[in-house]
Amino acid sequence: KDQRDGAGPDIQWSHIQRFADTYQTALGNRWYTEFVSSYRRWERRTQFFQFIEDARLDRFDVLLVYHTSRFGRNQAECIRYKEELQRLGKIVVFVSQGIISGTDRDFLAERINETLDEAYSRNLSQYVQAGFADKAANGHSIGSPPLGYMTLKNPSGRGAWQPQDRPGRHGLCRRH
């Protein structure tokens, strides 16, 4: 979906390269791909913490990020880490929005975008949970079937888990 929407990693990278070329900024050899993901749980973002550590070790001066939502979707955490980067003398630029983090000129736009990013993430989470609950209430499977089961299409066209008829796997599941 990201690729069709024009926001996949390759497209983000090309926008960052174009920005760097336009503003004659030399790109280093570090490209933090995992950090651009939309995890709301910070502890799962290992590359995010790697670039924070790289900033502490003075391995870059400017961090080019495609969009505020790629930095994070928890406004309080975003502010905290961007303030740390600012204290370290680093500049964060949100390329697609033309926002330079921490500047008086872009302060309001940055905070509005962070608020919208967090609201989007919270709403999306609620929609996904509601969708899963609806599927389960209607007897449809959610995700991959457990060992010993397979997904069979029912008359509505959706899948439901059914035990497999293979003696080896089925027997294994029955024994345990």
Summary of the structure (lengths in Angstrom):
residues: 176
radius of gyration: 22.1
end to end distance: 39.6
largest distance: 68.6
contacts: 440
relative contact order: 0.08
helix: 52%
strand: 11%
